[in-house]
Amino acid sequence: MELTPIDITQREFRRRFRGLDPVEVRTFLDGVAEELQRLLKENAFKEERIQKLEAQLQHYHHRERDLKEALLAVHRMADEAKEKARKEADLILKDAETKAERLLERTNLMLAQLQGRLGDLKRQKILFEGRMRAAIKLHQDLLAAEAAEDTSGPLEPKPPGTRS
């Protein structure tokens, strides 16, 4: 039996000799009591359900906050890792540039040394060629003098470096 507040307030009982019909009043009150008992149980169940849902909601709010904090921490760590990697890359690049500059300086120094040595070798070559030409000229002169001596008779020997 569904009972509304209007049903209770507008309910009229028949009059009998001594007042209201006790069976009808008792039946009505039993129905009201049953309905009230059902509503109280339903209300208690709904209260319990609300408390569970509020606790669950609170739990989810805590988890959401924790996840947001974790996400923020991960984001900060990622930013720090990127910054650290960028700094390390800069250091590696600077180190590589420094090594390249040193290598270039050594290479330039070696080049200058080799160019100096090449210049010395060219000068030595020129001196050698001059000495060879002088020696060849001296031998040619000696051969020519010998050939002339063979055809004209004995000649007096001349010291080297004197011309005829």
C-alpha positions as CSV (number, residue, x, y, z in Angstrom):
1,M,0.0,0.0,0.0
2,E,1.6,3.3,-1.2
3,L,0.9,6.0,1.3
4,T,1.3,9.8,0.8
5,P,1.1,12.5,3.5
6,I,-2.1,13.7,1.9
7,D,-3.6,10.2,2.4
8,I,-2.8,10.3,6.1
9,T,-4.1,13.9,6.6
10,Q,-7.3,13.4,4.6
11,R,-8.2,10.0,5.8
12,E,-11.7,9.9,7.3
13,F,-12.8,7.1,9.6
14,R,-16.4,6.0,9.9
15,R,-18.1,6.7,13.2
16,R,-19.5,4.0,15.2
17,F,-21.4,3.9,18.4
18,R,-18.4,4.6,20.5
19,G,-16.3,6.6,18.0
20,L,-14.1,5.4,15.2
21,D,-14.1,1.9,13.9
22,P,-11.1,0.3,15.7
23,V,-10.5,-2.3,13.1
24,E,-10.3,0.3,10.3
25,V,-8.1,2.6,12.4
26,R,-5.8,-0.4,13.3
27,T,-5.6,-1.5,9.7
28,F,-4.8,2.0,8.6
29,L,-2.2,2.4,11.3
30,D,-0.6,-0.9,10.5
31,G,-0.4,0.2,6.8
32,V,1.1,3.5,7.9
33,A,3.6,1.6,10.1
34,E,4.6,-0.8,7.3
35,E,5.0,2.0,4.9
36,L,7.0,4.0,7.4
37,Q,9.1,1.0,8.2
38,R,9.7,0.4,4.4
39,L,10.6,4.1,3.9
40,L,13.0,4.1,6.9
41,K,14.8,1.0,5.6
42,E,14.9,2.5,2.1
43,N,16.2,5.8,3.6
44,A,18.8,3.9,5.7
45,F,19.9,1.9,2.6
46,K,20.1,5.1,0.5
47,E,22.1,6.9,3.3
48,E,24.5,4.0,3.4
49,R,24.8,4.1,-0.3
50,I,25.4,7.9,-0.2
51,Q,28.1,7.4,2.4
52,K,29.8,4.7,0.3
53,L,29.6,6.9,-2.8
54,E,30.9,9.9,-0.9
55,A,33.8,7.8,0.5
56,Q,34.5,6.5,-3.0
57,L,34.3,10.1,-4.4
58,Q,36.7,11.2,-1.7
59,H,39.0,8.4,-2.6
60,Y,38.8,9.3,-6.3
61,H,39.5,13.0,-5.4
62,H,42.6,11.9,-3.5
63,R,43.7,9.7,-6.4
64,E,43.1,12.5,-8.8
65,R,45.2,14.9,-6.7
66,D,47.9,12.2,-6.4
67,L,47.9,11.6,-10.1
68,K,48.1,15.3,-10.8
69,E,51.0,15.7,-8.4
70,A,52.7,12.7,-10.0
71,L,52.1,14.0,-13.5
72,L,53.5,17.4,-12.4
73,A,56.5,15.7,-10.9
74,V,57.1,13.6,-14.1
75,H,56.7,16.8,-16.1
76,R,59.3,18.5,-14.0
77,M,61.6,15.5,-14.2
78,A,61.2,15.5,-18.0
79,D,62.0,19.2,-18.1
80,E,65.1,18.7,-15.9
81,A,66.2,15.7,-18.0
82,K,65.8,17.8,-21.2
83,E,67.8,20.7,-19.6
84,K,70.5,18.3,-18.4
85,A,70.7,16.6,-21.8
86,R,70.9,20.1,-23.5
87,K,73.7,21.1,-21.1
88,E,75.6,17.8,-21.7
89,A,75.2,18.3,-25.4
90,D,76.5,21.8,-25.1
91,L,79.5,20.6,-23.1
92,I,80.2,17.8,-25.6
93,L,79.9,20.3,-28.5
94,K,82.3,22.7,-26.8
95,D,84.7,19.9,-26.0
96,A,84.6,18.7,-29.6
97,E,85.1,22.3,-30.8
98,T,88.1,22.7,-28.5
99,K,89.6,19.4,-29.6
100,A,89.0,20.3,-33.3
101,E,90.7,23.7,-32.7
102,R,93.7,22.0,-31.1
103,L,93.8,19.5,-33.9
104,L,93.7,22.3,-36.4
105,E,96.5,24.1,-34.6
106,R,98.6,21.0,-34.6
107,T,97.9,20.4,-38.2
108,N,98.8,24.0,-39.1
109,L,102.0,23.7,-37.1
110,M,102.9,20.4,-38.8
111,L,102.0,22.1,-42.2
112,A,104.3,25.0,-41.4
113,Q,107.1,22.6,-40.3
114,L,106.7,20.6,-43.5
115,Q,106.6,23.7,-45.6
116,G,109.8,24.9,-43.9
117,R,111.4,21.5,-44.4
118,L,110.3,21.5,-48.1
119,G,111.9,25.0,-48.4
120,D,115.1,23.6,-46.9
121,L,115.0,20.6,-49.3
122,K,114.5,22.9,-52.3
123,R,117.5,25.0,-51.2
124,Q,119.6,21.8,-50.7
125,K,118.5,20.6,-54.1
126,I,119.5,23.9,-55.7
127,L,122.9,23.8,-53.9
128,F,123.3,20.1,-54.9
129,E,122.4,20.8,-58.5
130,G,125.0,23.7,-58.5
131,R,127.7,21.5,-57.1
132,M,126.8,18.7,-59.5
133,R,127.0,21.2,-62.4
134,A,130.3,22.5,-61.1
135,A,131.6,18.9,-60.7
136,I,130.3,18.0,-64.2
137,K,131.9,21.1,-65.7
138,L,135.2,20.3,-63.9
139,H,135.1,16.8,-65.2
140,Q,134.2,18.0,-68.7
141,D,137.1,20.5,-68.6
142,L,139.4,17.7,-67.4
143,L,138.2,15.4,-70.1
144,A,138.6,18.2,-72.7
145,A,142.1,18.9,-71.4
146,E,143.0,15.2,-71.6
147,A,141.6,15.0,-75.1
148,A,143.7,18.0,-76.1
149,E,146.8,16.5,-74.5
150,D,146.3,13.3,-76.4
151,T,146.3,15.1,-79.6
152,S,149.0,17.7,-79.0
153,G,151.3,16.0,-76.7
154,P,152.1,16.3,-73.0
155,L,150.8,19.2,-71.2
156,E,151.7,20.5,-67.8
157,P,149.2,19.5,-65.2
158,K,147.1,22.4,-64.0
159,P,145.8,22.6,-60.5
160,P,142.0,22.2,-60.2
161,G,140.0,25.3,-60.5
162,T,142.3,27.1,-63.0
163,R,141.3,27.6,-66.5
164,S,143.3,27.4,-69.7
